[in-house]
């Protein structure tokens, strides 16, 4: 169930994804929110420099491990414009983060990219639940998924 608060945090993730695109990067953005509703950390993709591990969800996992107790991590929520890739899902699980809420799914992204003629990733397309267990996951959110789709259309329209 996506609440009004969830929707607002997801909207921020999409804004961060647009910021990434405007900076010449792939459009992904994420926000970490405490159990009390405080935004603790936010970031966007930084893979344009060639290091394809520079995903915002991975940055959230690293930041959380260094700045939050295990209990705080478990009670926090990660919001993201796109469902975690397997690397980010594993990092999320390893550091013990809580709920994940995403605007668009990895299945949607794979379909969009295929229709645009973009070669598939070397990394398998897996749902978060296929990588980590015992985590609450909500998404996609159709109203925002279409905005994410548009960002990917813009990325690949300019990179051809």
C-alpha positions as CSV (number, residue, x, y, z in Angstrom):
1,X,0.0,0.0,0.0
2,X,1.4,3.3,-1.1
3,X,0.6,6.2,1.2
4,X,0.6,9.9,0.5
5,X,3.9,10.2,2.3
6,X,5.4,7.3,0.2
7,X,4.2,9.1,-2.9
8,X,5.9,12.3,-1.9
9,X,9.2,10.6,-1.2
10,X,9.0,8.7,-4.5
11,X,8.3,12.0,-6.3
12,X,11.6,13.3,-4.8
13,X,13.3,10.1,-6.2
14,X,12.1,10.9,-9.6
15,X,13.3,14.5,-9.3
16,X,16.8,13.1,-8.3
17,X,16.6,10.8,-11.3
18,X,16.0,13.8,-13.5
19,X,18.9,15.6,-11.9
20,X,21.1,12.6,-12.8
21,X,19.9,12.8,-16.4
22,X,20.6,16.5,-16.6
23,X,24.1,15.9,-15.4
24,X,24.6,13.3,-18.2
25,X,24.0,10.2,-16.1
26,X,21.4,7.4,-16.1
27,X,18.1,8.5,-14.5
28,X,17.9,6.9,-11.0
29,X,17.4,8.6,-7.7
30,X,16.9,7.3,-4.1
31,X,16.0,8.6,-0.7
32,X,16.6,7.1,2.8
33,X,13.9,8.0,5.4
34,X,14.0,7.2,9.1
35,X,11.2,5.6,11.1
36,X,10.4,9.1,12.3
37,X,10.0,10.4,8.8
38,X,13.3,12.3,8.6
39,X,15.1,12.2,5.2
40,X,18.6,10.9,6.2
41,X,20.3,10.6,2.8
42,X,19.5,11.1,-0.8
43,X,21.5,10.6,-4.0
44,X,21.3,9.9,-7.7
45,X,23.2,7.7,-10.1
46,X,26.9,8.5,-10.8
47,X,27.8,5.8,-13.3
48,X,28.6,8.1,-16.2
49,X,32.3,8.1,-15.1
50,X,32.6,4.4,-15.8
51,X,32.1,2.9,-12.3
52,X,28.8,1.1,-12.7
53,X,28.6,0.4,-9.0
54,X,27.8,4.0,-8.2
55,X,24.1,3.5,-7.8
56,X,22.2,5.6,-5.2
57,X,20.8,2.5,-3.5
58,X,24.3,1.2,-3.0
59,X,25.4,4.6,-1.6
60,X,22.5,4.4,0.8
61,X,23.6,1.0,2.0
62,X,27.2,2.2,2.6
63,X,26.1,5.4,4.3
64,X,23.6,3.5,6.5
65,X,26.3,1.0,7.6
66,X,28.5,3.8,8.7
67,X,25.9,6.1,10.3
68,X,23.0,4.1,11.7
69,X,22.6,1.3,14.2
70,X,21.2,-2.0,13.0
71,X,17.9,-1.1,14.6
72,X,17.7,2.2,12.8
73,X,18.6,0.6,9.5
74,X,15.9,-2.0,9.9
75,X,13.3,0.6,10.7
76,X,14.3,2.9,7.8
77,X,12.6,2.9,4.4
78,X,14.5,3.2,1.1
79,X,12.6,5.0,-1.7
80,X,13.8,4.7,-5.2
81,X,12.8,5.7,-8.7
82,X,13.6,2.2,-10.0
83,X,13.6,-1.2,-8.3
84,X,17.0,-2.2,-6.9
85,X,19.3,-4.1,-9.2
86,X,20.7,-7.4,-7.7
87,X,23.9,-5.6,-6.5
88,X,21.9,-2.9,-4.6
89,X,19.3,-5.4,-3.3
90,X,22.2,-7.5,-1.9
91,X,23.8,-4.5,-0.3
92,X,20.4,-3.5,1.2
93,X,20.1,-7.0,2.7
94,X,23.6,-7.2,3.9
95,X,23.4,-4.0,5.9
96,X,19.9,-4.8,7.3
97,X,17.8,-2.0,5.8
98,X,14.1,-2.1,6.1
99,X,11.2,-1.5,3.6
100,X,11.8,-0.7,0.0
101,X,9.4,1.4,-2.1
102,X,10.0,1.9,-5.8
103,X,8.3,3.9,-8.6
104,X,9.2,1.6,-11.5
105,X,10.1,-2.1,-11.6
106,X,13.2,-3.7,-13.1
107,X,10.8,-5.7,-15.3
108,X,9.3,-2.5,-16.6
109,X,12.8,-1.0,-17.3
110,X,13.9,-4.1,-19.2
111,X,10.8,-3.9,-21.3
112,X,11.2,-0.2,-22.0
113,X,14.9,-0.7,-22.9
114,X,14.1,-3.6,-25.2
115,X,11.5,-1.6,-27.1
116,X,14.1,1.2,-27.6
117,X,16.6,-1.3,-29.0
118,X,19.0,-1.0,-26.0
119,X,21.1,-4.1,-25.5
120,X,20.3,-6.0,-22.3
121,X,22.5,-5.7,-19.3
122,X,25.1,-8.4,-18.4
123,X,23.5,-8.5,-15.0
124,X,20.3,-10.6,-14.7
125,X,17.1,-8.8,-14.2
126,X,15.9,-10.1,-10.8
127,X,13.1,-8.9,-8.5
128,X,14.3,-7.7,-5.1
129,X,12.5,-10.6,-3.4
130,X,14.6,-13.0,-5.6
131,X,17.8,-11.5,-4.0
132,X,16.9,-10.8,-0.4
133,X,14.3,-12.3,1.9
134,X,12.2,-10.9,4.7
135,X,11.9,-7.3,3.5
136,X,8.7,-5.4,2.7
137,X,8.6,-4.2,-0.9
138,X,6.1,-2.0,-2.5
139,X,5.9,-0.9,-6.1
140,X,5.6,0.0,-8.9
141,X,3.5,3.1,-8.7
142,X,1.9,3.7,-12.2
143,X,1.6,7.5,-12.0
144,X,5.4,7.8,-11.3
145,X,6.5,4.9,-13.4
146,X,5.4,6.7,-16.5
147,X,7.6,9.7,-15.5
148,X,10.5,7.4,-15.0
149,X,9.8,5.8,-18.5
150,X,10.0,9.3,-20.0
151,X,13.4,10.0,-18.4
152,X,14.7,6.8,-20.0
153,X,13.3,7.7,-23.3
154,X,15.1,11.1,-23.0
155,X,18.3,9.4,-22.1
156,X,18.3,7.0,-25.0
157,X,17.0,9.6,-27.5
158,X,20.0,11.8,-26.8
159,X,22.6,8.9,-26.7
160,X,21.9,7.6,-30.2
